[in-house]
Amino acid sequence: MPRLSVVIPFRDESPSLAPLHEELARVLDALPFACEILFVDDASSDDGPLVVAGLAARDPRIRLLALSPHSGQSAALEAGFRAARGELVAILDADLQNDPADLPGLLAALADADCVCGVRQARRDRLSARIASRIANGVRRRVLGDAISDIGCSLRVVRRAYLERLPMFRGAHRFLPVLLAQGGARIVERPVHHRPRRYGRSKYGIWMRLRVVWADLVGVAWLARRRMRYEVKELGPLSPRA
């Protein structure tokens, strides 16, 4: 049984999948426990699933999940979380901007946390993406009062027990650390590398990114206000009153 499950959602990322697996395999080979890799295909229109199938024929750690129809990144992550067998789950983008070599450091930081989030150093995104991220982060922190400095960084590791009770919805991937913290998870952040996108283009433009964040932010704020907090104690037999 694997201890670590690496969940990688992808859609039309065919050129990056083999290089990503090569880097990730070297990292996992050096870990002292068993791992699995869950590639989750969100209805790709390219040959990405065939690429992963070919990789799986050589690496038995790989599992390929396929969504139908195209359902978005949150759905792909949820499918990966539900299928994961490890007690620890790592999340990694498929576009090669995350560096798999950062995973051991994040895993080590779990000794004092339930979720370790990467904070991108020297971001290599376009200026418009950095502006959108800065605006969205500022507004989110003001509305929700959280202290997550780089919620847009997908590279993170989490104890699966917290993912099992996570309220998932369309757009939830943008707020995972906040939702985990609302569920009682201890969150810490660690610096990670960030690399330029090697293939293709980002699927999120600045105005699309900001527009959907506003709507999702309202939903997350509502969930925070409506969350039930209580303790339960099981009592033994009660003595009858005299």
C-alpha positions in Angstrom: 0.0 0.0 0.0 1.5 3.4 -1.0 2.1 6.0 1.7 2.1 8.9 -0.7 -0.3 9.5 -3.6 0.7 12.2 -6.1 -2.4 13.7 -7.8 -1.8 15.4 -11.2 -4.8 16.8 -13.0 -4.3 17.5 -16.7 -6.1 18.6 -19.8 -4.3 19.0 -23.2 -0.8 18.9 -21.7 0.5 16.1 -23.8 4.1 17.5 -24.4 4.8 18.0 -20.7 3.6 14.6 -19.4 6.7 12.5 -20.2 9.2 15.1 -18.9 7.1 15.6 -15.8 7.0 11.9 -15.1 10.8 11.6 -15.6 11.5 14.3 -13.0 8.9 13.0 -10.6 10.0 9.4 -10.8 13.6 10.4 -9.8 12.2 12.1 -6.7 9.9 9.3 -5.7 12.6 6.7 -6.3 14.6 8.4 -3.5 11.8 8.4 -0.9 11.9 5.6 1.7 8.3 4.5 1.2 6.0 3.4 -1.5 4.2 5.9 -3.7 1.6 6.1 -6.5 1.0 8.6 -9.2 -2.6 9.5 -10.2 -2.8 11.2 -13.5 -6.4 12.6 -13.8 -7.4 13.4 -17.4 -10.1 16.1 -17.7 -11.4 15.0 -21.1 -8.2 16.0 -23.1 -8.6 16.6 -26.8 -4.9 15.7 -27.5 -3.1 12.4 -27.0 -2.2 13.0 -23.4 -4.1 9.9 -22.1 -2.2 7.7 -24.6 1.1 9.2 -23.3 0.2 8.4 -19.8 -0.9 4.9 -20.7 2.5 4.4 -22.3 4.2 5.6 -19.2 2.1 3.4 -17.0 3.2 0.3 -19.0 6.7 1.1 -17.8 6.0 2.4 -14.3 3.5 0.4 -12.2 3.1 3.3 -9.8 1.0 5.1 -12.4 -2.8 5.1 -12.4 -4.8 6.9 -15.1 -8.2 8.3 -14.3 -10.4 9.8 -17.0 -13.3 12.3 -16.5 -16.2 12.5 -18.8 -17.3 15.1 -19.8 -14.8 17.9 -19.3 -15.6 19.0 -15.7 -12.8 21.4 -14.6 -9.8 21.3 -12.3 -11.8 21.0 -9.1 -13.6 17.9 -10.3 -10.3 16.4 -11.5 -8.7 17.0 -8.1 -11.7 15.6 -6.3 -11.6 12.4 -8.4 -7.9 12.1 -7.6 -8.5 12.6 -3.8 -11.2 10.0 -3.8 -9.1 7.4 -5.6 -5.9 8.1 -3.6 -4.8 5.2 -1.4 -1.9 6.9 0.4 -2.2 8.6 3.8 -0.5 11.6 2.3 -1.5 13.3 -0.9 0.7 15.6 -3.0 -0.8 17.9 -5.7 1.2 18.8 -8.7 0.4 20.8 -11.9 1.1 19.1 -15.2 2.6 22.1 -17.0 6.1 21.7 -15.5 6.0 25.0 -13.7 6.0 23.1 -10.3 9.3 21.5 -9.5 9.0 17.9 -8.2 12.3 18.3 -6.5 10.5 20.4 -3.9 8.3 17.5 -2.7 10.7 16.0 -0.1 11.0 19.4 1.7 7.2 19.8 1.8 6.8 16.3 3.1 9.3 16.9 5.9 7.4 20.0 7.0 4.3 17.8 7.5 5.9 16.7 10.8 4.3 19.8 12.4 1.3 20.4 10.0 -1.6 18.8 8.2 -1.1 20.7 5.0 2.1 22.3 3.6 1.6 24.8 0.8 4.3 26.0 -1.6 5.0 29.7 -2.0 6.4 30.4 -5.4 9.8 32.2 -5.4 10.7 34.4 -8.4 7.5 33.7 -10.2 7.9 33.0 -13.9 4.4 33.8 -15.0 3.3 36.6 -17.4 2.9 40.1 -15.8 -0.9 39.9 -16.3 -1.1 36.6 -14.3 1.0 38.1 -11.5 -1.3 41.1 -11.3 -4.4 39.0 -11.2 -2.9 36.8 -8.5 -2.0 39.8 -6.4 -5.4 41.4 -6.6 -7.2 38.1 -5.9 -5.0 37.3 -3.0 -5.5 40.7 -1.4 -9.3 40.6 -1.8 -9.5 37.0 -0.5 -7.4 37.8 2.6 -9.6 40.8 3.4 -12.9 38.9 3.0 -11.9 35.6 4.6 -9.2 36.8 7.0 -6.8 34.0 6.2 -3.0 34.3 6.2 -2.2 32.2 3.1 0.3 34.2 1.1 0.2 32.3 -2.3 -3.0 30.4 -2.6 -2.5 30.1 -6.3 0.5 27.8 -5.9 -0.8 24.3 -6.7 2.2 22.5 -5.2 1.2 21.2 -1.8 1.0 18.1 0.4 -1.9 17.2 2.6 -2.9 14.5 5.0 -5.6 12.5 3.2 -7.9 12.4 6.3 -8.6 16.1 5.8 -9.3 15.8 2.1 -11.9 13.1 2.8 -14.1 15.6 4.5 -13.4 18.6 2.3 -16.4 20.4 0.8 -15.6 20.3 -2.9 -17.5 22.4 -5.5 -16.7 23.9 -8.9 -13.9 26.3 -8.2 -12.9 24.8 -4.9 -9.3 24.3 -6.1 -8.7 28.0 -5.8 -9.4 27.9 -2.1 -8.1 24.5 -0.9 -5.9 25.8 1.9 -8.7 28.0 3.2 -11.2 25.2 3.1 -8.7 22.8 4.8 -8.0 25.4 7.6 -11.8 25.8 8.1 -11.9 22.1 8.7 -9.3 22.2 11.4 -6.1 21.5 9.4 -2.9 23.1 10.5 -1.5 25.0 7.5 2.2 25.9 7.0 3.9 27.4 4.0 7.3 26.7 2.5 9.2 28.4 -0.4 9.3 26.4 -3.7 10.8 26.9 -7.1 8.7 28.2 -10.0 9.6 27.7 -13.7 8.4 29.2 -16.9 5.7 27.4 -18.8 7.5 25.3 -21.4 4.6 24.2 -23.6 1.2 25.7 -24.6 -0.5 28.6 -22.8 -2.3 29.1 -19.5 -6.1 28.3 -19.7 -6.9 31.3 -17.5 -6.8 34.9 -18.6 -6.6 37.8 -16.2 -10.2 38.9 -16.5 -11.6 35.3 -16.5 -9.4 34.6 -13.4 -10.8 37.6 -11.5 -14.4 37.1 -12.6 -14.6 33.6 -11.4 -12.8 34.3 -8.1 -15.4 36.9 -7.1 -18.2 34.4 -7.4 -16.3 31.6 -5.7 -15.2 33.9 -2.9 -18.8 34.6 -2.0 -19.5 30.9 -1.7 -16.4 30.2 0.5 -17.3 33.1 2.8 -20.9 31.7 3.1 -19.4 28.3 4.0 -17.2 29.8 6.6 -20.2 31.6 8.3 -22.4 28.5 8.1 -19.8 25.9 9.3 -21.0 24.0 12.5 -18.5 23.9 15.3 -19.1 21.7 18.3 -17.6 18.9 20.4 -19.2 15.5 21.1 -18.6 13.4 24.1 -20.0 9.9 24.5 -21.4 9.5 28.0 -21.6 6.3 30.0 -24.8 5.1 31.8 -26.3 7.8 33.8 -27.5 7.2 37.3 -31.2 7.7 37.8 -32.3 10.7 39.8 -33.5 9.9 43.3 
